[in-house]
Amino acid sequence: MTDSVLEDNVKASVILMGSFQFEKSANDIDLIIVYKTANYVALKKLKSIITKTLNDEFGLPVHYITLSQNEYAEMEQLHKEKQQIIFDFNNKSIV
């Protein structure tokens, strides 16, 4: 799957949460993938690319929570944690 095909097939935003946001000695990287369309093959490929890139750069394990937009909206406790949007599919921008 090429990058352009992947971009067309993955309608998802990526959100960073956890200690990696504010600690220099974090043990891992925690990401939330919020998808609009459930294309599991494309989501798996996206996670693989993100994991390889982050492992190469930081040498840390990457953990994912994968939620639909509706599931994410319902997760009130999750919204209370500090989060940073890394990529917003709705605006198609990297923050």
C-alpha positions in Angstrom: 0.0 0.0 0.0 1.6 3.3 -1.1 1.5 6.4 1.1 -1.1 8.1 -1.1 -3.3 5.0 -1.1 -2.9 4.8 2.7 -3.9 8.4 3.1 -7.0 7.8 1.0 -7.9 4.7 3.0 -7.1 5.9 6.6 -9.5 8.5 7.8 -8.0 8.9 11.3 -6.5 11.4 13.7 -3.5 10.7 15.9 -3.4 11.9 19.5 -0.4 11.8 21.8 -1.0 11.2 25.5 1.0 10.0 28.5 4.3 10.9 30.0 6.2 11.2 26.6 4.5 14.7 26.3 6.4 16.2 29.3 9.1 13.8 30.6 12.5 13.5 29.0 12.9 10.0 30.4 9.6 8.5 29.3 9.4 4.7 29.1 7.0 4.5 26.1 4.9 6.5 23.7 1.1 6.3 24.1 -1.0 7.2 21.1 -4.7 7.3 20.4 -5.9 6.6 16.8 -9.4 8.0 16.2 -10.8 6.7 13.0 -13.7 7.9 10.9 -13.9 4.8 8.7 -13.1 1.3 9.9 -10.5 0.1 7.4 -8.5 -2.3 9.6 -5.9 -3.2 7.0 -5.1 0.4 6.5 -5.1 1.2 10.2 -2.7 -1.7 10.8 -0.4 -0.3 8.1 -0.6 3.2 9.6 0.4 1.8 13.0 3.3 -0.1 11.5 4.7 3.0 9.8 4.2 5.2 13.0 5.8 2.5 15.2 8.9 2.1 12.9 9.4 5.8 12.6 9.1 6.4 16.4 11.2 3.4 17.3 13.9 4.6 14.9 13.8 8.1 16.3 13.4 7.5 20.0 13.9 3.8 20.6 10.8 3.5 22.7 7.9 1.1 22.5 4.6 2.5 21.1 1.2 1.7 22.6 -2.0 2.3 20.9 -5.7 2.9 21.8 -7.7 2.6 18.6 -11.2 4.1 18.8 -14.0 5.1 16.4 -14.9 8.8 16.5 -18.1 7.9 18.4 -16.2 5.7 21.0 -13.7 8.5 21.5 -16.5 11.1 22.1 -18.0 8.8 24.8 -14.7 8.3 26.7 -15.1 11.1 29.2 -12.3 9.9 31.5 -9.9 9.8 28.5 -10.6 13.5 27.8 -9.5 14.5 31.3 -6.0 13.4 30.5 -3.5 15.8 28.9 -3.5 15.1 25.1 -1.9 16.6 22.1 -3.3 16.2 18.6 -0.4 15.2 16.3 -2.4 14.8 13.1 -6.0 15.9 12.7 -7.7 14.1 9.8 -10.6 16.6 9.8 -8.2 19.5 9.1 -5.6 17.3 7.3 -2.8 18.9 9.2 0.2 17.8 11.3 0.3 19.8 14.5 
